[in-house]
């Protein structure tokens, strides 16, 4: 009985922590269109020309 109680308490907390970490990583990776075009131009200059 005690084991089930711990699972019920710990699982949602763990899920929320993982969700928060994933959300912050995705938010950091978000780029504006201007920065994406600049990145593409830099890569073209480096590898094509």
Secondary structure per residue as TSV (DSSP state, phi and psi in degrees):
chain	resnum	aa	ss	phi	psi
A	1	X	-	360.0	-41.4
A	2	X	H	-65.4	-37.4
A	3	X	H	-61.9	-44.4
A	4	X	H	-63.0	-38.4
A	5	X	H	-63.4	-42.3
A	6	X	H	-64.8	-40.4
A	7	X	H	-63.2	-41.4
A	8	X	H	-64.1	-35.6
A	9	X	H	-80.3	-44.2
A	10	X	H	-77.1	-37.6
A	11	X	H	-60.1	-48.8
A	12	X	H	-63.7	-37.0
A	13	X	H	-63.9	-43.9
A	14	X	H	-63.7	-41.5
A	15	X	H	-65.0	-40.7
A	16	X	H	-65.6	-40.5
A	17	X	H	-62.9	-44.4
A	18	X	H	-63.8	-42.8
A	19	X	H	-61.6	-41.5
A	20	X	H	-64.9	-41.9
A	21	X	H	-63.8	-45.3
A	22	X	H	-62.9	-42.4
A	23	X	H	-61.6	-43.6
A	24	X	H	-67.0	-37.1
A	25	X	H	-65.4	-44.5
A	26	X	H	-66.0	-35.3
A	27	X	H	-66.9	-38.2
A	28	X	H	-67.5	-34.1
A	29	X	H	-78.5	-11.8
A	30	X	-	-65.7	129.3
A	31	X	-	-123.6	154.2
A	32	X	-	-81.2	163.4
A	33	X	H	-63.0	-36.7
A	34	X	H	-62.2	-43.6
A	35	X	H	-69.1	-32.1
A	36	X	H	-67.2	-43.5
A	37	X	H	-63.7	-38.6
A	38	X	H	-64.5	-42.0
A	39	X	H	-61.1	-43.3
A	40	X	H	-64.1	-43.9
A	41	X	H	-60.8	-44.1
A	42	X	H	-62.4	-41.1
A	43	X	H	-66.6	-39.0
A	44	X	H	-62.5	-44.0
A	45	X	H	-63.5	-37.3
A	46	X	H	-73.4	-41.9
A	47	X	H	-103.7	-23.5
A	48	X	T	-96.6	-46.4
A	49	X	-	-86.0	360.0
